[in-house]
Amino acid sequence: MARIFIIIAVIYLSFGFALTLNSYIFEWRTFECGNSGVVWTQGGFSRNPDPDRCSRRVLKPSYIASIPAQVLILPYVYGMRFAYHVADQGIRAFTQYDAPYVADRLTQSFQPTREVHVIGIPSATSTPGYIPWLGTYQEAPSHNGLKKYQSDRFGVSFSYPEKYLLFETKGEGFEGREYYVVSLRPDSPFIRDLMKGVHYDTETPPAIHLSFYREPSRSLSLEVWVRANSLSNFDLSDPAQSGALEPTTVAGVPAFAYHYEGLYSVDAIAFAYDDWVVIAAVDATTSGTDPQKDDFRAILASVQLEN
């Protein structure tokens, strides 16, 4: 029994070492320039883009100190991600083949006036002000064509065009995480109908989302968190991504921009501050020019973090 345990431990740690080494090799090319890591840039394995201002992040004591934790945590994170994808495929298969049959049986079995609650989706009656598929509407006054959102919970504020309606919703604790989603949806008759309780058997139109994940004990770097965590929707095997994370900033803190394909073509930016990891994303029906992408960039440019 002890031998089996040792073999499992060796395999686990070997896997963790390989994942950490892969991350370390990638980050060897990433340099931190200026004060407080405000500007990041890509160099080469032996080339520093600006030796006077830039230094390799992987040589910082804080990053080196995190390596043992990464060796221990990364196999678990990747394992959970794999399990999530397996479960997701099972759910998709159920939705495609079994759900119509189940829905038909429910329709026959229940009276029309009886309310059916979908697991994992708060009902309109259980949460005051909650609108199914949207969240809780947050009304805000308009000034010079802009509205302002401010949250004491997240310690963040930003401005957004008045043509958007803003909704907040709290997640169901996926993987034990506390998370919230702030959605900005273009004002339209379709969204207004949903707010009135009208149901449409279709997907909601493209929107802008900011997902806030509470991570008070996060030991992984933001880049490793994005690469290893299924919540980011970053997938190394996705040809649309090509494993690329583009360093950038949001409100003066380091961030990573990337792209992925799903129901829509999505541009995403991840950044972290205090206890929060934020995934900001904009949906689009095409990968080309889109006014909503311009609004997305303007909204992120207006983000202010309240320390």
N, C-alpha and C positions, 0 to 999 in steps of 0.2 A: 504493500500500500504506500509506504514511504517513497519507494522508487517511482511509482506512478506520479505521485505528487511532485517529485523533483523534476521528472520529465516534463510535466505540464508547465511547471514554473519556468524551466529553461526555455521551452518553446514560446511561452508568453513574453518573457523578457527579451528573447531574441527578436521577436516580432516588434516589440516596443523599441528596441535599439535600432532596427532597420528603419522604422517610421521616423524616429527622431533624427537619424543620420540623413535621411532624405530631406527632411525639413531644414536641417542645419546646412546642408549643401546648397539648397535653394536660397536660404537667407544669407549665405556668405556673399552673394552678389548684391545684397540690399544694404545701402548706406544711409545713415542718419546724418542729416546736415542741419546746421544752425542750432539754436537753443531749443531745448525741450522736445526735440524730434519733430518739429513742426513740418519740416520738408524732408521727404524721403525720395530717393532716386535709385535707379538701377545702374550698376557698374559692371565690371567683369570680375573673373576669379582673381586676377592679378592687377586689375586697373581700378584705381580710385578716381571717380569723376572730378573730385575737387579735394585734394589732400589737405588743403588749409582749413576746410570747413567740415569735411565729411569723415565719418569713421564707421567701420563695420558694426552693425547692430549685434552680431553674434559674439563679438568680443567684449561686450558690456557685461559687467559682473552680474547684473540682474538676469540677463538672458542665460549666462552660463549656469547660474544657480537654479534655473528652471529646468535644466536638462534631465536630472533624475526624476522629477515629477512627470515630465513628458514621456520618459521611458515607461513609467508605471501606468500613466493615464491613457496614452494614445491607443494601445490595443483595445482597451475597454470602449473608448469613443468610437473607433472604427467598427468594432463588433456591434455596438448599439446601432450604428448607422446601417450596417448590413442587415440587421434584424428588422429595422424600420422599413427598409426597401422591400424585404421579403413580405412583411405584413402589408405594405402599401400595394404590392402586386396582388396579394390575396383579396384585399378590399376592392381593388379595381375589377378583379375577376367576378367577385360577388355582385358588384354594382352592374356589371355588363350582362351577366347571365341569370342571376337569381333575383335581383332586386325587383324587376317588373312582376315576377310571379308573387313575391312576398307582398308587394304593394297591392296587387289585385286581390289577394286573400284578405289583407287588412280592410280593403274597401268593402268586401262582402261581409266581414265579421263584425265591424263596428257600425254603430249608428252614425249618421252624418253629423250630429251635434256633438259627438264625443271628440275631445281633443287628443291628438296623438303627438307625443314629444319625441323628437329625434335625439338619440343619445349623442352627447357632445356638443349639441347646439342649444343654447339657452332659448327658452320659449318667450314669447312676447308677454305672457301673463306672469311668468316666474320672476322676471327682472323688470322693475318699473322703468318705463321709457324705452325699453329695448325693442328694436325693430329687426325681425328675422332677416338674416343675410346681410344686414347693414351694420347694426350696433346701435348705440345710443347717440342720437343727434345732438351735436353741440352747436348751439346758435351763437353767432358772434356778429357784432355791428361791423358795417363796412365803412372804410374811410379811404378816399382817393382810389377806389377800385380794389382795395386790399382788406382782408380780414386778418386778425391776429389770434393765434392759438398759444396759450400759456398753461403749463402744467406744473404744479408744485410737486406732484408725485415723481415726475421724471426729471424735474429741474431743467426744463427746456422750453424754449419759445421759438416761434417762427411765424412769418407772414405768408399768406397764400391768396391767390386771386379770388375775388368775390363770386366768380362763376362756379366755385366748388362748394359742396356741402361736406362738412366734416363729421365723422362718426368715430366713437370710441367703443372698444369691446375688450373684455378680459378673456384670456384663453382659459382652457380647461386644465392647465397644469401638465402639458405634454412633457414626458420624461422627467416629471417632478419639478419643472421650471415654472416660475411665476412669469407670465408674459402678458403683454397688452398690445393691441393693434389700433393705430390711428389711421383711418382711411379717409382720403379726400376723393370725392366722386363728383364729376361734372353734373351740375344741376340739369335735370331733364325730366320730361313727363314720366319716363320709365321709373326713375328713382322716386319721384313724387308719388307715383302709384304704390310703390313698395312701402313708402312711409305711411300710406293710408291703409295698408293691409292687403292690397291686391297681390295675388300670387301669380307669378309667371313661371312656366316650366322651361326656363332657359338660364344661361349664365348671366351674371351681372356684367355690365360693360367694363372696359379697361379703366383702371383707377390708379391712384398713387397711395402707397401704403408705407407706414413706418411701424415696424414691429420692435417692441422694447422687451428684451429678455433680461430678467434680473439674474445676475451672476456675481453675487458678493464674494464668492471664494474662487473665482476664476484664476487658475494658475497658468493656463496656456496663453501664448501670445495671440493677438487678434488674428493674425494670418493663419496660425494653426487651428484656431477655433473655427474660422470660416472653412478651411479645407477639410476638417475632420467632422464637422457638425452638420447633420442632415437638415437642421433648421435653416441653414444659409442657402440651401438649394444649389450649392456649388458642387459640381461633379466633374472630376478629372477626366472621366470617360466621355463627357459631352463634347462632341466636335465643335459646338458653338462656342465653347469656353477655351478649349485648347490649353487648359490648365493655367490660364493667365489671370493674375490679379494685378491690377494697376494701382500703384501707390498714389494716394491723393490726400486731401484734408477736408474736414468738415468742422466748421467753427474753431479752427486752429488745432484740432486734434488729428492724429494720423488716421487714415481710412483706406479702404481698398475698394476699387470699382471692378465690377465684373458683369458678365452677361450670361443669361441662360434662356433656353427655350422651354416653354410649357404650354399651357392653354393659350398664352400670349407670348410675344417676344418681350423679354424683361431685362431692363437695365437695373442693376442693384449696386448699392454702396453700403459697406459695413463700416461702422466706427464704434468706439467704446469710450466710456467715461464713467467715473464713479463706479456704481454697482451695475451699470447697464451696458449691454451689447445691443446695438441698434442695426437692424437691416432695413434700409430705405430702398424701395423698389417702385418702378413705374412700369405699368403694363402698356403694351402697344400691339396693334394688329399687324404692324410691319416693323422691319428693322431700320427703315429709312427715316426721313424727316417727319417729325410728329410734334405738333404744338404742345402736347401734353408732356413730352420730354423736356421742352424748353421751360415749362412751368415747374417741372421736377427740379431742374437745375437751379431755378430762381428760388424755390422754396428752401433747398439745402443751403444756398448762399446766404439766406436770411437767418439760419439757425443760430440761436444764442444759448449757451450753456450757463446755467446759474450755479455758481460755486457756493 
